[in-house]
Amino acid sequence: MIRILFAAVVALLPLAAHAQTEQQALVDRATLSVQEMLAEPGQARSLVQKSKGVLICPRIFKAGFLLGGQGGSCVLVGHVPGGGWTGPAFYGMGSGSFGLQAGVQDSEIIFIVLTNKGLQALMNSQFKFGADLGIAIATLGAGVQGSTTAALRADIVAFSRSRGLYAGVSLEGSILGARTEWNQVYYGQPLTAQQIVTQMQGRNPGDAPLRETLTRLSTG
């Protein structure tokens, strides 16, 4: 009987590893986005050092002709007092629109969360950009210093870089939704964003490069 159970567990291991592939690929892409977008010292790096957390969206894809929409996946990590970082909580972002528009855009966005109010808002099951008037978001282009005053007054500062025909990144009306099912796959238990980001539950060795990169940037 023991041999049968052992054989069943061993047979399921490759399936579990395969199930995590999509989540781990997102974490790896988020690590690259952090390394590339925050590589140079500047306003973004200084804000990360005093942040409450960081939401990383390594690819937000927007396309449309008359009917348009955008979407992608993101991870939220919390900044632990003392310089460390939590594991990632998974999110999806999406929106739809109608109007005279045409083009394709591929964007990377890093949201630096500066206040507990901003962090709590993102950890809601759904957050709609532009709908919560109590949350101030400043959007700055990657590599551009922007307004330090505006950034420091904001709850969340978004740094972005884009490739494509659209002129810029528009977050208005976009909805950020928690993906608890992805947390379940990645951590083996149905953890909420609150449990991962503020209670520091959930362990997966695959997130080590992301946490180490953020620790280096926030303490260097």
C-alpha positions as a Markdown table, in Angstrom:
| # | Residue | x | y | z |
|---|---|---|---|---|
| 1 | Met | 0.0 | 0.0 | 0.0 |
| 2 | Ile | 2.8 | 2.4 | 0.9 |
| 3 | Arg | 4.5 | 1.7 | -2.4 |
| 4 | Ile | 1.3 | 2.4 | -4.3 |
| 5 | Leu | 0.9 | 5.8 | -2.5 |
| 6 | Phe | 4.6 | 6.7 | -3.1 |
| 7 | Ala | 4.2 | 5.8 | -6.8 |
| 8 | Ala | 1.1 | 8.0 | -7.0 |
| 9 | Val | 2.9 | 11.0 | -5.4 |
| 10 | Val | 5.9 | 10.6 | -7.7 |
| 11 | Ala | 3.6 | 10.4 | -10.7 |
| 12 | Leu | 1.9 | 13.7 | -9.7 |
| 13 | Leu | 5.2 | 15.6 | -9.2 |
| 14 | Pro | 5.8 | 16.4 | -12.9 |
| 15 | Leu | 2.1 | 17.5 | -13.2 |
| 16 | Ala | 2.6 | 19.9 | -10.3 |
| 17 | Ala | 5.8 | 21.3 | -11.8 |
| 18 | His | 4.1 | 21.8 | -15.2 |
| 19 | Ala | 1.1 | 23.5 | -13.6 |
| 20 | Gln | 3.5 | 26.1 | -12.1 |
| 21 | Thr | 5.2 | 26.9 | -15.5 |
| 22 | Glu | 2.9 | 29.8 | -16.4 |
| 23 | Gln | 3.1 | 31.4 | -13.0 |
| 24 | Gln | 6.9 | 31.0 | -12.8 |
| 25 | Ala | 7.3 | 32.4 | -16.3 |
| 26 | Leu | 5.4 | 35.5 | -15.1 |
| 27 | Val | 7.7 | 35.8 | -12.0 |
| 28 | Asp | 10.8 | 35.5 | -14.2 |
| 29 | Arg | 9.5 | 38.2 | -16.7 |
| 30 | Ala | 8.7 | 40.5 | -13.7 |
| 31 | Thr | 12.3 | 40.0 | -12.5 |
| 32 | Leu | 13.7 | 41.0 | -15.9 |
| 33 | Ser | 11.4 | 44.1 | -15.9 |
| 34 | Val | 12.7 | 45.2 | -12.5 |
| 35 | Gln | 16.3 | 44.6 | -13.6 |
| 36 | Glu | 15.9 | 46.6 | -16.8 |
| 37 | Met | 13.6 | 49.4 | -15.8 |
| 38 | Leu | 15.2 | 50.1 | -12.4 |
| 39 | Ala | 18.8 | 49.4 | -13.4 |
| 40 | Glu | 20.0 | 53.1 | -13.3 |
| 41 | Pro | 20.0 | 55.2 | -10.1 |
| 42 | Gly | 17.2 | 57.8 | -10.2 |
| 43 | Gln | 13.8 | 58.7 | -8.9 |
| 44 | Ala | 12.3 | 55.2 | -9.4 |
| 45 | Arg | 15.1 | 53.5 | -7.4 |
| 46 | Ser | 14.7 | 56.1 | -4.6 |
| 47 | Leu | 11.0 | 55.5 | -4.4 |
| 48 | Val | 11.4 | 51.7 | -4.3 |
| 49 | Gln | 13.6 | 52.2 | -1.2 |
| 50 | Lys | 10.7 | 53.9 | 0.7 |
| 51 | Ser | 7.9 | 51.9 | -0.9 |
| 52 | Lys | 5.3 | 49.7 | 0.8 |
| 53 | Gly | 5.2 | 47.3 | -2.2 |
| 54 | Val | 5.7 | 47.0 | -5.9 |
| 55 | Leu | 3.2 | 45.8 | -8.6 |
| 56 | Ile | 5.0 | 44.6 | -11.7 |
| 57 | Cys | 3.2 | 44.1 | -15.0 |
| 58 | Pro | 5.9 | 42.8 | -17.4 |
| 59 | Arg | 3.6 | 42.8 | -20.4 |
| 60 | Ile | 0.3 | 44.7 | -20.9 |
| 61 | Phe | -0.8 | 44.2 | -24.5 |
| 62 | Lys | -3.2 | 46.6 | -26.1 |
| 63 | Ala | -4.7 | 46.3 | -29.6 |
| 64 | Gly | -7.7 | 47.6 | -31.4 |
| 65 | Phe | -9.4 | 48.9 | -34.4 |
| 66 | Leu | -12.6 | 50.8 | -33.4 |
| 67 | Leu | -13.1 | 48.2 | -30.7 |
| 68 | Gly | -10.1 | 48.1 | -28.4 |
| 69 | Gly | -8.9 | 46.5 | -25.2 |
| 70 | Gln | -5.9 | 45.7 | -23.1 |
| 71 | Gly | -4.8 | 43.0 | -20.7 |
| 72 | Gly | -2.0 | 41.2 | -19.1 |
| 73 | Ser | -0.8 | 39.6 | -15.8 |
| 74 | Cys | 1.0 | 41.2 | -12.9 |
| 75 | Val | 2.6 | 40.3 | -9.5 |
| 76 | Leu | 2.4 | 42.3 | -6.3 |
| 77 | Val | 5.2 | 42.0 | -3.7 |
| 78 | Gly | 5.3 | 43.6 | -0.3 |
| 79 | His | 8.3 | 45.5 | 1.1 |
| 80 | Val | 9.2 | 44.1 | 4.5 |
| 81 | Pro | 10.5 | 46.4 | 7.2 |
| 82 | Gly | 14.3 | 46.0 | 7.2 |
| 83 | Gly | 14.7 | 45.7 | 3.5 |
| 84 | Gly | 13.3 | 42.3 | 2.5 |
| 85 | Trp | 10.4 | 41.4 | 0.2 |
| 86 | Thr | 7.5 | 39.0 | 0.3 |
| 87 | Gly | 6.7 | 36.4 | -2.4 |
| 88 | Pro | 4.5 | 37.5 | -5.3 |
| 89 | Ala | 0.7 | 37.6 | -5.3 |
| 90 | Phe | -0.8 | 37.1 | -8.8 |
| 91 | Tyr | -3.1 | 39.5 | -10.6 |
| 92 | Gly | -4.8 | 40.0 | -14.0 |
| 93 | Met | -5.4 | 43.4 | -15.6 |
| 94 | Gly | -7.9 | 44.1 | -18.3 |
| 95 | Ser | -10.1 | 46.7 | -19.9 |
| 96 | Gly | -12.3 | 47.3 | -22.9 |
| 97 | Ser | -13.1 | 50.5 | -24.8 |
| 98 | Phe | -14.9 | 51.8 | -27.9 |
| 99 | Gly | -13.9 | 54.7 | -30.1 |
| 100 | Leu | -11.7 | 55.8 | -33.0 |
| 101 | Gln | -8.5 | 54.0 | -32.3 |
| 102 | Ala | -6.1 | 51.8 | -34.2 |
| 103 | Gly | -2.8 | 50.3 | -33.4 |
| 104 | Val | -0.9 | 47.8 | -31.2 |
| 105 | Gln | 1.1 | 48.5 | -28.1 |
| 106 | Asp | 3.2 | 46.3 | -25.8 |
| 107 | Ser | 3.9 | 47.9 | -22.4 |
| 108 | Glu | 5.8 | 47.2 | -19.2 |
| 109 | Ile | 4.6 | 48.9 | -16.1 |
| 110 | Ile | 6.0 | 49.0 | -12.6 |
| 111 | Phe | 3.7 | 50.5 | -9.9 |
| 112 | Ile | 5.6 | 51.7 | -6.8 |
| 113 | Val | 3.2 | 51.7 | -3.9 |
| 114 | Leu | 4.2 | 54.5 | -1.4 |
| 115 | Thr | 1.3 | 54.4 | 1.1 |
| 116 | Asn | -0.5 | 51.7 | 3.1 |
| 117 | Lys | -3.7 | 53.1 | 1.7 |
| 118 | Gly | -2.5 | 52.4 | -1.8 |
| 119 | Leu | -1.3 | 48.9 | -0.9 |
| 120 | Gln | -4.7 | 48.1 | 0.7 |
| 121 | Ala | -6.5 | 49.3 | -2.4 |
| 122 | Leu | -4.5 | 47.1 | -4.7 |
| 123 | Met | -5.1 | 44.1 | -2.4 |
| 124 | Asn | -8.9 | 44.4 | -2.8 |
| 125 | Ser | -10.4 | 41.6 | -5.0 |
| 126 | Gln | -10.9 | 44.2 | -7.7 |
| 127 | Phe | -9.4 | 47.6 | -8.2 |
| 128 | Lys | -10.5 | 50.0 | -11.0 |
| 129 | Phe | -8.0 | 52.6 | -12.0 |
| 130 | Gly | -9.5 | 56.1 | -11.9 |
| 131 | Ala | -12.6 | 55.0 | -10.0 |
| 132 | Asp | -11.3 | 55.4 | -6.4 |
| 133 | Leu | -10.9 | 59.1 | -6.0 |
| 134 | Gly | -9.1 | 58.6 | -2.7 |
| 135 | Ile | -6.1 | 56.9 | -4.4 |
| 136 | Ala | -3.7 | 59.2 | -6.2 |
| 137 | Ile | -1.6 | 57.7 | -9.0 |
| 138 | Ala | 1.2 | 59.5 | -10.8 |
| 139 | Thr | 2.3 | 58.0 | -14.2 |
| 140 | Leu | 5.8 | 58.7 | -15.4 |
| 141 | Gly | 7.7 | 57.4 | -18.3 |
| 142 | Ala | 10.6 | 55.0 | -17.6 |
| 143 | Gly | 13.9 | 56.9 | -17.8 |
| 144 | Val | 12.2 | 60.2 | -17.2 |
| 145 | Gln | 12.6 | 61.8 | -13.8 |
| 146 | Gly | 9.2 | 63.5 | -14.0 |
| 147 | Ser | 7.9 | 65.6 | -11.1 |
| 148 | Thr | 9.3 | 64.6 | -7.7 |
| 149 | Thr | 6.6 | 66.6 | -6.0 |
| 150 | Ala | 3.8 | 64.9 | -7.8 |
| 151 | Ala | 5.4 | 61.5 | -7.1 |
| 152 | Leu | 5.8 | 62.1 | -3.4 |
| 153 | Arg | 2.2 | 63.2 | -3.1 |
| 154 | Ala | 0.9 | 60.1 | -4.8 |
| 155 | Asp | -0.2 | 56.9 | -3.2 |
| 156 | Ile | 1.1 | 54.9 | -6.2 |
| 157 | Val | 3.7 | 56.0 | -8.9 |
| 158 | Ala | 3.6 | 54.1 | -12.2 |
| 159 | Phe | 6.7 | 53.9 | -14.4 |
| 160 | Ser | 6.1 | 52.6 | -17.9 |
| 161 | Arg | 7.8 | 51.9 | -21.2 |
| 162 | Ser | 6.0 | 51.0 | -24.4 |
| 163 | Arg | 6.5 | 49.7 | -27.9 |
| 164 | Gly | 4.0 | 50.2 | -30.6 |
| 165 | Leu | 1.7 | 52.7 | -32.4 |
| 166 | Tyr | -0.3 | 54.0 | -29.4 |
| 167 | Ala | 1.1 | 57.3 | -28.0 |
| 168 | Gly | 1.1 | 56.2 | -24.4 |
| 169 | Val | -0.2 | 54.0 | -21.6 |
| 170 | Ser | -3.7 | 54.7 | -20.5 |
| 171 | Leu | -4.7 | 53.1 | -17.2 |
| 172 | Glu | -8.1 | 54.8 | -16.8 |
| 173 | Gly | -10.8 | 52.3 | -16.5 |
| 174 | Ser | -8.5 | 49.3 | -16.3 |
| 175 | Ile | -9.5 | 46.7 | -13.7 |
| 176 | Leu | -6.9 | 44.8 | -11.6 |
| 177 | Gly | -8.2 | 41.6 | -10.2 |
| 178 | Ala | -6.7 | 39.1 | -7.8 |
| 179 | Arg | -5.9 | 35.6 | -9.2 |
| 180 | Thr | -6.3 | 33.4 | -6.2 |
| 181 | Glu | -6.2 | 30.3 | -8.4 |
| 182 | Trp | -2.7 | 31.2 | -9.5 |
| 183 | Asn | -1.7 | 31.6 | -5.9 |
| 184 | Gln | -3.0 | 28.2 | -5.2 |
| 185 | Val | -1.0 | 26.7 | -8.0 |
| 186 | Tyr | 2.2 | 28.5 | -7.1 |
| 187 | Tyr | 2.1 | 28.0 | -3.4 |
| 188 | Gly | 0.1 | 24.8 | -3.1 |
| 189 | Gln | -2.6 | 26.6 | -1.0 |
| 190 | Pro | -5.4 | 29.1 | -1.7 |
| 191 | Leu | -3.6 | 32.2 | -0.3 |
| 192 | Thr | -5.1 | 35.7 | -0.6 |
| 193 | Ala | -3.0 | 38.7 | -1.6 |
| 194 | Gln | -3.3 | 39.9 | 2.0 |
| 195 | Gln | -1.9 | 36.7 | 3.4 |
| 196 | Ile | 1.1 | 36.8 | 0.9 |
| 197 | Val | 1.9 | 40.5 | 0.9 |
| 198 | Thr | 1.2 | 41.6 | 4.5 |
| 199 | Gln | 1.3 | 38.4 | 6.5 |
| 200 | Met | 4.3 | 37.0 | 4.6 |
| 201 | Gln | 2.7 | 33.5 | 4.0 |
| 202 | Gly | 3.6 | 31.4 | 1.0 |
| 203 | Arg | 7.0 | 30.1 | 0.0 |
| 204 | Asn | 8.3 | 29.1 | -3.4 |
| 205 | Pro | 12.0 | 29.0 | -4.2 |
| 206 | Gly | 11.3 | 30.2 | -7.7 |
| 207 | Asp | 10.6 | 33.7 | -6.5 |
| 208 | Ala | 14.1 | 34.1 | -5.0 |
| 209 | Pro | 15.6 | 36.0 | -8.0 |
| 210 | Leu | 12.8 | 38.6 | -7.8 |
| 211 | Arg | 13.1 | 39.1 | -4.1 |
| 212 | Glu | 16.9 | 39.3 | -4.2 |
| 213 | Thr | 16.8 | 41.8 | -7.1 |
| 214 | Leu | 14.4 | 44.1 | -5.2 |
| 215 | Thr | 16.4 | 43.7 | -2.0 |
| 216 | Arg | 19.5 | 44.8 | -3.8 |
| 217 | Leu | 17.8 | 47.8 | -5.4 |
| 218 | Ser | 16.1 | 48.9 | -2.2 |
| 219 | Thr | 19.1 | 48.7 | 0.0 |
| 220 | Gly | 21.9 | 49.7 | -2.4 |
